Amino acid sequence: KPFSGSLAELLIFNRALSFLERVQYETYLALKYGTGLRGGNFVSSGEKVLWHVAQNTTYGYNIAGIGRDDFFKLSQKQSGSAYDSGLLVINAGKLAESNQRNAGTINNQDFIVWGDNGLPLDTKPGEGADSLLSIVQRKWLVTATGNTANKLATELHIDANRLPAAPMSYWLVIDRSGQGNFSADNLEYILPDRISEGKIIYKDVLWDTDGSGKDHFGFARAKNLFAVVRTLKNPSCTDETAGKIRIEVIAGEPAYNFTLKDKDATIEREWRQKTDSIQQKDLVGGEYTLTLRDGSRETLTRYFTLTVPDALDITLGPDRALSQTEPIVLDVSEQVPDSVKVSYRWEN
């Protein structure tokens, strides 16, 4: 709840603080009270940068965090920004009436800090292959710092009353790459655990599981039937059938009927299963259509492409008339990057 007094905490020193010390004390206060900082980095007592302002300018709104710093006797196990009216709260353990009553534990020098992009809370459909998803425009960046921060299971609460009404609630979608890539097949999907007192609650959420240091997350409108296609391996010039994918059903009623076809109809597979994940291998490069029908007879169609990363796109250009005076020069060397080792010869 918003603080209603005049001063939450007063720190008095008997000497001037260095620049680093001042930033560290400001970080302690910002994490404890969810107030953010005015233009400065978040730095722990261990001199670790928890939030880099210059690198995270797009997500510099409503910064808050949880973490533990024994030097400051800080053990912040639940938090949200003091400026977003309780829209988003993240906590270790189970959310309690106060931080002191939260029985969760965080290891010393582990921190999870987040901020948002300040955009509206309405939803916007994706484009092209991602048009199947409609995602809230406001998105968040999370940084995880500390030896065991990426093993800290958290709960995330979002105020459903602040989001556009959705009959099936929302999925928490996470871009583990930390690049802000919210394309449908790049995301990890976490379904709500429950809805309580107007809050959508997601349990056991881990951050930075890939060790990149940060994640992006947002909220997508839930659907009755949805599946993603993860590209595990692309075919290559030396192994044309090396393509491999994993199909994951995010929502639907088993059993599932699948049909997989490529554009040239050289590959056509059909199967039925009750499990929500399967791998398909021995795929060539090209465009594919995946059709999924679930137990409620609802149908979903997905389109995807397997590329050949090391293939060279070589062209000799349009047809040209041969004359007795002007030679026709055939030279593909300019179309081959210097980094690619190739040899070629002319025939006929």
C-alpha positions in Angstrom: 0.0 0.0 0.0 1.2 3.6 -0.6 3.1 5.0 2.3 1.0 7.7 4.0 3.6 9.3 6.3 6.2 12.0 5.8 9.4 10.0 6.1 9.7 6.2 5.8 13.3 6.0 6.8 16.0 8.6 7.7 19.8 7.8 7.3 22.3 10.0 9.1 26.1 9.8 8.5 29.0 11.3 10.4 31.0 11.8 7.2 30.6 12.5 3.5 29.8 9.5 1.4 31.7 8.6 -1.7 29.7 8.5 -5.0 29.6 4.7 -4.9 28.5 4.6 -1.3 25.7 7.0 -2.0 24.5 4.9 -5.0 24.5 1.8 -2.8 22.5 3.4 -0.1 20.0 4.8 -2.6 19.7 1.3 -4.1 18.9 -0.1 -0.6 16.1 2.4 -0.2 14.8 2.0 -3.7 14.5 -1.8 -3.3 13.0 -1.5 0.2 10.3 1.0 -0.7 9.8 0.4 -4.5 10.6 4.0 -5.3 13.1 3.5 -8.1 16.1 5.9 -8.6 16.4 9.2 -10.4 18.7 8.4 -13.2 21.3 6.3 -11.3 22.2 2.6 -11.6 21.2 0.1 -8.9 24.4 -1.2 -7.2 24.6 -3.7 -4.3 27.0 -3.6 -1.4 29.0 -6.2 -3.3 29.4 -3.5 -6.1 27.3 -5.5 -8.6 25.2 -3.4 -11.0 21.7 -4.7 -10.5 20.1 -2.3 -13.0 22.0 -0.4 -15.7 20.1 2.8 -16.5 21.8 3.5 -19.8 21.4 0.0 -21.1 17.7 -0.3 -20.0 16.4 3.1 -21.0 13.4 1.6 -22.8 12.3 -0.1 -19.6 13.0 2.7 -17.2 9.5 3.0 -15.7 8.1 1.7 -12.4 11.4 0.0 -11.4 11.2 -2.3 -8.4 12.9 -5.4 -7.1 13.3 -8.1 -4.5 16.6 -9.3 -3.0 18.8 -9.6 0.0 21.8 -7.6 1.1 23.1 -8.5 4.5 25.3 -5.4 4.7 22.2 -3.2 4.7 20.1 -5.8 6.7 17.9 -5.8 3.6 15.7 -8.9 3.0 13.0 -7.7 0.5 10.9 -10.8 -0.3 7.9 -9.1 -2.0 7.7 -5.8 -3.9 6.1 -3.7 -6.5 6.6 -0.2 -7.8 5.2 2.6 -5.5 4.0 4.3 -8.7 2.0 1.7 -10.6 -0.9 1.5 -8.2 -0.4 -2.2 -7.3 -0.5 -3.3 -10.9 2.3 -5.8 -10.6 3.8 -7.6 -7.6 6.6 -10.2 -7.6 7.4 -12.2 -4.4 9.5 -15.0 -3.1 7.6 -17.5 -1.0 4.0 -16.7 -0.5 2.6 -13.1 -0.7 1.9 -11.8 2.8 0.3 -8.7 4.3 3.7 -7.3 4.8 7.3 -8.1 3.8 8.1 -8.9 7.5 5.4 -11.6 7.5 6.6 -13.2 4.3 8.2 -16.5 5.3 10.1 -16.9 2.0 13.9 -16.9 1.9 16.4 -15.3 -0.5 20.2 -15.9 -0.4 22.5 -13.0 0.3 23.5 -10.9 -2.8 20.7 -12.4 -4.9 18.5 -9.8 -6.6 15.7 -9.7 -9.1 14.9 -6.2 -10.5 12.3 -5.2 -13.1 11.0 -2.2 -15.0 8.4 -1.6 -17.7 8.3 0.3 -21.0 5.5 2.7 -19.9 3.2 1.8 -22.8 -0.6 1.4 -22.4 -2.2 -1.7 -21.0 -4.3 -2.5 -24.0 -3.6 -5.5 -26.2 -2.3 -5.4 -29.8 -2.2 -8.4 -32.2 1.1 -9.5 -33.6 1.9 -9.3 -37.3 2.3 -12.0 -39.9 3.0 -15.4 -38.4 2.6 -14.0 -35.0 -0.9 -12.6 -35.6 -2.4 -15.6 -33.7 -1.3 -13.9 -30.4 -2.6 -10.6 -28.9 -0.2 -9.2 -26.3 -0.5 -6.3 -23.9 1.6 -3.4 -25.2 3.2 -2.8 -21.8 6.1 -5.2 -21.4 8.7 -5.7 -18.7 12.5 -6.3 -18.5 13.8 -8.4 -15.6 17.5 -8.7 -14.5 18.7 -11.4 -12.2 21.9 -11.0 -10.3 23.6 -13.4 -7.9 24.9 -16.9 -7.7 21.5 -18.5 -7.1 19.1 -15.8 -8.3 18.0 -17.8 -11.3 17.0 -20.7 -9.0 14.7 -18.5 -6.9 11.0 -19.5 -7.5 8.8 -16.5 -7.5 5.1 -15.7 -7.6 3.8 -13.0 -9.9 0.6 -11.1 -9.3 -1.0 -8.9 -12.0 -4.2 -6.8 -11.4 -6.7 -8.3 -13.9 -9.0 -5.2 -13.5 -6.3 -3.0 -15.1 -6.0 -5.2 -18.2 -8.6 -5.4 -21.0 -11.4 -7.8 -20.2 -10.5 -11.3 -21.6 -12.9 -14.3 -21.3 -10.0 -16.7 -20.7 -7.6 -14.5 -18.8 -4.0 -14.1 -19.8 -0.8 -16.1 -20.2 2.5 -14.9 -18.8 4.9 -15.0 -21.8 8.7 -14.8 -21.3 11.4 -14.1 -23.9 14.3 -15.9 -22.4 16.8 -14.4 -24.9 16.4 -11.0 -23.3 16.2 -9.4 -26.8 12.6 -8.3 -26.6 11.6 -11.0 -29.2 7.9 -11.6 -28.6 7.3 -13.8 -31.7 5.0 -16.7 -30.8 7.5 -19.5 -31.3 10.2 -17.7 -29.3 8.2 -17.4 -26.0 7.8 -19.5 -23.0 4.2 -19.7 -21.8 3.1 -19.9 -18.2 -0.6 -20.4 -17.5 -2.2 -18.8 -14.4 -2.3 -20.9 -11.2 -5.4 -19.1 -10.0 -7.3 -15.8 -9.9 -7.9 -14.4 -6.4 -9.4 -11.0 -5.4 -9.0 -9.7 -8.9 -5.4 -10.7 -9.2 -4.1 -13.2 -11.8 -1.4 -15.3 -10.0 1.5 -17.2 -11.7 3.4 -19.7 -9.5 7.0 -21.0 -9.5 8.3 -18.5 -12.1 12.1 -18.7 -12.5 14.0 -15.8 -14.1 17.1 -15.9 -16.3 17.2 -19.7 -16.6 19.5 -19.4 -19.6 22.1 -17.3 -17.7 21.9 -14.4 -20.1 21.3 -12.0 -17.2 17.9 -10.8 -18.2 14.5 -11.8 -19.5 11.6 -9.9 -21.1 8.0 -10.7 -20.2 4.5 -9.6 -21.0 0.9 -10.9 -21.0 -0.9 -12.5 -23.9 -4.7 -13.3 -24.2 -5.3 -17.0 -23.6 -6.7 -19.2 -26.3 -8.7 -22.4 -26.3 -6.2 -24.1 -28.7 -2.6 -23.0 -29.3 0.7 -24.6 -30.3 4.2 -23.4 -31.0 6.9 -24.8 -33.3 10.5 -24.7 -31.9 13.2 -25.1 -34.5 15.8 -27.4 -33.0 18.0 -27.8 -36.0 18.0 -26.5 -39.6 19.0 -28.5 -42.6 22.3 -27.7 -44.3 23.9 -28.0 -47.7 25.8 -31.1 -46.5 22.8 -32.7 -44.7 19.6 -31.7 -46.5 17.3 -33.8 -44.2 18.8 -32.6 -40.9 15.8 -30.4 -40.1 14.3 -31.0 -36.6 11.5 -29.3 -34.7 9.6 -29.7 -31.5 5.8 -29.1 -31.4 4.4 -27.9 -28.1 0.7 -27.7 -27.4 0.2 -24.7 -25.0 -3.6 -25.1 -24.7 -6.1 -27.6 -26.0 -8.0 -30.8 -25.1 -6.4 -34.1 -25.8 -6.2 -36.2 -27.8 -4.5 -34.3 -30.6 -4.5 -35.0 -34.3 -1.6 -33.6 -36.3 -0.9 -33.1 -40.0 2.5 -31.9 -41.2 3.1 -31.1 -44.9 5.8 -29.2 -46.8 5.0 -26.9 -49.7 6.1 -29.3 -52.3 4.2 -32.3 -50.8 7.4 -34.3 -50.5 6.8 -34.6 -46.8 3.3 -35.5 -45.5 2.8 -36.9 -42.0 -0.3 -37.6 -39.9 -0.5 -38.9 -36.3 -2.6 -38.8 -33.2 -1.3 -38.5 -29.6 -2.5 -37.6 -26.0 0.8 -35.9 -24.9 1.3 -32.2 -25.5 4.8 -32.3 -27.0 6.6 -34.2 -29.8 9.7 -33.9 -32.0 9.7 -34.3 -35.8 13.0 -34.9 -37.6 14.4 -35.7 -41.1 12.9 -32.5 -42.4 14.2 -30.6 -45.5 14.4 -26.9 -45.9 11.3 -25.0 -47.1 7.8 -23.9 -46.1 5.6 -26.1 -43.9 2.0 -26.2 -42.8 1.1 -27.8 -39.4 -2.6 -28.5 -38.7 -3.8 -29.4 -35.2 -7.2 -30.6 -34.2 -7.9 -31.3 -30.5 -10.5 -33.4 -28.6 -13.1 -30.6 -28.7 -12.7 -30.6 -32.6 -11.2 -27.1 -32.6 -8.6 -26.6 -35.3 -5.4 -24.5 -35.5 -3.1 -24.0 -38.5 0.5 -22.9 -38.1 2.9 -22.0 -40.9 6.7 -22.1 -40.5 9.9 -22.2 -42.5 13.1 -24.2 -42.1 16.0 -22.4 -43.7 19.3 -23.6 -44.9 21.7 -21.1 -43.1 24.8 -22.0 -45.1 23.1 -22.0 -48.5 24.3 -19.5 -51.1 21.7 -17.7 -53.2 23.5 -17.4 -56.5 22.0 -15.8 -59.6 23.4 -15.0 -63.1 20.8 -12.3 -63.6 18.4 -12.0 -66.5 18.9 -13.5 -70.0 21.3 -11.5 -72.2 21.8 -11.5 -76.0 25.2 -12.7 -77.2 26.8 -10.3 -79.6 29.9 -10.6 -81.7 31.5 -7.5 -80.2 30.6 -7.3 -76.5 31.5 -10.2 -74.2 29.2 -11.4 -71.4 31.0 -11.6 -68.1 29.9 -14.3 -65.7 31.2 -13.7 -62.2 29.6 -14.9 -59.0 32.5 -14.0 -56.7 30.8 -10.7 -55.6 27.8 -12.7 -54.4 29.9 -14.9 -52.0 30.8 -13.4 -48.6 34.5 -13.4 -47.8 33.8 -15.5 -44.7 32.5 -18.4 -46.8 35.0 -20.8 -48.3 33.8 -22.0 -51.7 35.0 -23.3 -55.0 33.1 -23.4 -58.3 33.4 -24.2 -61.9 31.4 -23.6 -65.1 29.8 -26.4 -67.1 28.2 -26.3 -70.6 
